[in-house]
């Protein structure tokens, strides 16, 4: 038992030595005859060479899989960027606030798995009646102060909303929301919140897709400001 414990304690040193001296078995071939490696990892590999070949094949397959994932991801982002560009152009030509909101929501449902688009704008006076989830709130609304930290950081917030916030934002639909992304609106005259809620888990994460969403948000707000 003491020998086994001593071997276990020294195992990191042995591994480190072998990694720094990979030619040890070439320098002393007799060591190979003393090794017992009949079943490495349960794959009936009977020699170190077979094991290394098998290990390399697995690594090669993992590398190919990762490369294919990156290629597919790149294609997806290129297509998304093109779609966002086309949608931005379309939004700039719309003539009513209702159509503006509806067109954007339909696009986000398709491209961002968005079940609910919440746009809250805070102002001294209500500039327009609420339409669906495009809502105008008093400038000193409690909702605005709930997100004061978001305004200070001026960064998108992905899947970090407490349950009570989701209840306030999505009301009767709150229990269906599994993933969110919240973008601050920092317009001087009318600050606000731009929030997507998805019924799928882990829908949103920081990165290229959220950067495109930021751009689309700005186009939407610019056109909305022109129509108010």
C-alpha positions as CSV (number, residue, x, y, z in Angstrom):
1,X,0.0,0.0,0.0
2,X,2.8,2.4,0.8
3,X,4.4,1.7,-2.6
4,X,1.2,2.4,-4.4
5,X,0.7,5.7,-2.4
6,X,4.3,6.7,-3.2
7,X,3.7,6.0,-6.9
8,X,0.5,8.0,-6.9
9,X,2.2,10.9,-5.2
10,X,5.1,10.9,-7.8
11,X,2.9,10.3,-10.8
12,X,2.8,14.0,-11.9
13,X,6.7,14.1,-11.8
14,X,6.9,10.9,-13.9
15,X,4.5,12.3,-16.5
16,X,6.4,15.6,-16.6
17,X,9.7,13.8,-17.1
18,X,8.3,11.6,-19.9
19,X,6.8,14.6,-21.6
20,X,10.2,16.4,-21.5
21,X,12.1,13.3,-22.6
22,X,10.0,11.7,-25.4
23,X,13.0,9.8,-26.8
24,X,13.6,7.9,-23.6
25,X,12.4,4.6,-25.1
26,X,14.8,5.1,-28.1
27,X,17.7,5.7,-25.7
28,X,16.8,2.6,-23.6
29,X,14.7,0.1,-25.7
30,X,14.8,-2.4,-22.9
31,X,12.2,-0.3,-21.1
32,X,9.6,-1.2,-23.7
33,X,9.9,-4.9,-22.9
34,X,8.9,-4.1,-19.3
35,X,5.8,-2.2,-20.2
36,X,2.4,-4.0,-20.0
37,X,-0.1,-2.3,-22.3
38,X,-2.5,-5.1,-23.5
39,X,-5.7,-3.0,-23.5
40,X,-5.3,0.8,-23.7
41,X,-8.5,2.6,-23.0
42,X,-10.5,-0.6,-23.6
43,X,-9.8,-0.5,-27.4
44,X,-7.6,-3.7,-27.6
45,X,-4.7,-1.6,-28.8
46,X,-1.7,-3.8,-28.4
47,X,1.2,-1.5,-29.0
48,X,2.3,2.1,-28.4
49,X,2.4,2.7,-32.1
50,X,-1.2,1.5,-32.6
51,X,-2.3,3.6,-29.7
52,X,-0.6,6.7,-31.1
53,X,-2.1,6.1,-34.6
54,X,-5.6,5.6,-33.0
55,X,-5.1,8.7,-30.9
56,X,-4.1,10.8,-34.0
57,X,-7.1,9.6,-35.9
58,X,-9.4,10.7,-33.2
59,X,-7.7,14.1,-33.0
60,X,-7.9,14.4,-36.7
61,X,-11.6,13.7,-36.7
62,X,-12.2,16.2,-33.9
63,X,-10.2,18.8,-35.9
64,X,-12.3,18.1,-39.0
65,X,-15.5,18.4,-37.1
66,X,-14.4,21.7,-35.6
67,X,-13.3,23.1,-39.0
68,X,-16.7,22.2,-40.4
69,X,-18.5,23.9,-37.5
70,X,-16.4,27.1,-38.1
71,X,-17.2,27.0,-41.9
72,X,-20.9,26.5,-41.2
73,X,-20.9,29.3,-38.6
74,X,-19.1,31.6,-41.0
75,X,-21.7,30.9,-43.7
76,X,-24.5,31.5,-41.2
77,X,-23.1,34.9,-40.1
78,X,-22.5,36.0,-43.7
79,X,-26.2,35.1,-44.5
80,X,-27.4,36.9,-41.4
81,X,-25.4,40.0,-42.2
82,X,-26.9,40.1,-45.6
83,X,-30.4,39.6,-44.3
84,X,-29.9,42.3,-41.6
85,X,-28.7,44.8,-44.3
86,X,-31.7,44.1,-46.5
87,X,-34.1,44.4,-43.5
88,X,-32.5,47.8,-42.5
89,X,-33.1,49.1,-46.0
90,X,-36.7,48.0,-45.8
91,X,-37.3,49.6,-42.4
92,X,-36.0,53.0,-43.6
93,X,-38.7,53.1,-46.3
94,X,-41.7,52.2,-44.1
95,X,-44.3,55.0,-43.5
96,X,-46.2,54.0,-40.3
97,X,-45.0,53.2,-36.8
98,X,-47.3,50.1,-36.7
99,X,-45.8,48.7,-39.9
100,X,-42.3,49.5,-38.7
101,X,-42.7,47.5,-35.5
102,X,-44.5,44.6,-37.2
103,X,-41.9,44.2,-39.9
104,X,-39.0,44.3,-37.4
105,X,-40.8,41.8,-35.2
106,X,-41.4,39.4,-38.0
107,X,-37.8,39.5,-39.0
108,X,-36.5,38.9,-35.5
109,X,-38.9,36.0,-35.1
110,X,-37.3,34.4,-38.2
111,X,-33.7,35.3,-37.7
112,X,-33.3,35.6,-33.9
113,X,-36.0,33.1,-32.5
114,X,-37.7,36.1,-30.9
115,X,-41.1,35.3,-29.4
116,X,-41.6,38.8,-27.9
117,X,-40.0,42.1,-28.9
118,X,-40.4,44.6,-26.1
119,X,-39.5,48.3,-26.8
120,X,-39.9,50.7,-23.9
121,X,-39.2,54.4,-24.5
122,X,-39.2,56.9,-21.6
123,X,-40.3,60.5,-22.2
124,X,-41.8,63.5,-20.4
125,X,-44.9,63.3,-22.6
126,X,-46.4,60.4,-24.4
127,X,-45.6,61.1,-28.1
128,X,-47.7,58.3,-29.5
129,X,-50.2,55.6,-28.3
130,X,-48.7,52.3,-27.4
131,X,-48.8,49.7,-30.1
132,X,-48.4,46.0,-29.2
133,X,-45.2,45.8,-27.2
134,X,-43.9,49.2,-28.3
135,X,-44.7,51.2,-25.2
136,X,-44.1,54.7,-24.0
137,X,-43.4,55.2,-20.3
138,X,-43.0,58.3,-18.1
139,X,-39.4,59.5,-17.9
140,X,-39.3,58.6,-14.2
141,X,-40.8,55.1,-14.6
142,X,-39.6,52.5,-12.1
143,X,-38.8,50.3,-15.0
144,X,-36.1,52.7,-16.2
145,X,-34.4,52.7,-12.8
146,X,-34.4,48.9,-12.6
147,X,-32.0,49.0,-15.5
148,X,-29.7,51.9,-14.4
149,X,-26.7,49.6,-14.4
150,X,-27.3,48.6,-18.0
151,X,-27.3,52.3,-19.0
152,X,-24.0,52.8,-17.2
153,X,-22.3,49.9,-18.9
154,X,-24.0,50.6,-22.3
155,X,-23.5,46.9,-23.3
156,X,-26.0,44.2,-24.3
157,X,-27.1,41.9,-21.5
158,X,-27.7,38.3,-22.5
159,X,-29.6,35.9,-20.3
160,X,-28.8,37.7,-17.0
161,X,-32.2,39.0,-16.0
162,X,-33.6,38.0,-12.6
163,X,-36.9,36.3,-12.6
164,X,-38.7,39.3,-11.1
165,X,-37.4,41.5,-14.0
166,X,-38.8,39.0,-16.5
167,X,-42.1,39.0,-14.7
168,X,-42.3,42.8,-15.0
169,X,-41.2,42.9,-18.6
170,X,-43.2,40.0,-20.1
171,X,-46.1,39.9,-17.7
172,X,-48.5,37.0,-18.5
173,X,-45.9,35.5,-21.0
174,X,-43.1,35.5,-18.4
175,X,-43.2,31.8,-17.7
176,X,-42.6,31.0,-21.4
177,X,-39.4,33.1,-21.6
178,X,-36.2,31.0,-21.5
179,X,-33.7,33.4,-23.0
180,X,-33.4,37.2,-23.3
181,X,-31.1,39.9,-24.7
182,X,-31.5,43.5,-23.5
183,X,-30.1,46.4,-25.3
184,X,-30.0,49.9,-23.8
185,X,-31.4,52.8,-25.8
186,X,-29.4,55.9,-24.9
187,X,-31.1,58.6,-27.0
188,X,-30.9,61.9,-25.1
189,X,-34.5,62.8,-25.7
190,X,-36.0,59.4,-25.2
191,X,-33.9,56.7,-23.5
192,X,-35.3,53.2,-23.4
193,X,-35.0,49.4,-23.6
194,X,-34.9,47.1,-26.6
195,X,-35.5,43.5,-25.4
196,X,-35.9,40.2,-27.2
197,X,-37.4,37.2,-25.4
198,X,-37.1,33.7,-26.7
199,X,-38.9,30.5,-25.7
200,X,-35.7,28.5,-26.3
201,X,-32.8,28.2,-23.9
202,X,-29.4,29.8,-24.6
203,X,-30.6,31.7,-27.7
204,X,-28.4,34.8,-27.3
205,X,-24.8,35.3,-26.6
206,X,-22.3,38.2,-27.1
207,X,-20.8,38.3,-30.5
208,X,-21.4,39.1,-34.2
209,X,-25.1,38.3,-34.2
210,X,-25.7,40.7,-31.3
211,X,-23.6,43.4,-33.0
212,X,-25.9,43.1,-36.0
213,X,-28.9,43.4,-33.7
214,X,-27.5,46.6,-32.3
215,X,-27.3,48.0,-35.8
216,X,-30.8,47.0,-36.6
217,X,-32.0,48.6,-33.3
218,X,-30.4,51.9,-34.3
219,X,-32.1,51.8,-37.8
220,X,-35.4,51.1,-36.1
221,X,-35.0,54.0,-33.7
222,X,-33.9,56.4,-36.3
223,X,-37.0,55.6,-38.5
224,X,-39.3,55.7,-35.4
225,X,-37.9,59.1,-34.5
226,X,-38.7,60.4,-38.0
227,X,-42.3,59.0,-37.8
228,X,-43.1,60.5,-34.4
